[in-house]
């Protein structure tokens, strides 16, 4: 292995170490909070991780070349900056993908039931129209059917507002809407109208 290869290998190792340190510093305090950390984006996908790794390697190499007196420090700083930049770009790409597909996996395949368009993966139910804006009081799973045992198709974060298309009749479940399409169900115990009051009536 010649000098150039050795320098590149050391730069890559330092870059990866910098990425690990950056991720480790950013994630533990909020490991359960979606959307925080170098490799923890609030949209699904792997582009943020790839961006952070590529950014760490590129930043580490650039930092090594620019730091004339202390290449180790330059490599580490470059790796951290590159990882952060790559992470940001990757997360933006994931969010863009999620916007095209819908935050809860909404795609072109839908069907109509009871006067509502539903995502193809949702179970139908008997609905009573709502059409208000609600807010999650805590982090809550969005389900494919109005039962706690059904598949999770998404998640609402505490404080996040959403369109409530309908209530499920004789049931404490709310149909979550996205662009007029039902994308999942949430339990009423964990949501309130965005205006702040509780439900005015049970259907």
Protein Blocks (a to p, Z undefined) as FASTA:
>chain_A
ZZklmmmmmmmmmmmmmmmmmmmmmmmmmmmlghiajklcfbecjklmmmmmmmmmmmmm
mmmmmmmmlmmlmmmmmmmmmmmmmmmmmmmmmmmmmmmnopnlpafbdcdeehiacdfk
bccdddddehiacddfbdcdddfbdcfkbccfbdcdehiacddfbacehiabdcddeehi
afbdcdfklgccfklpacfbdZZ
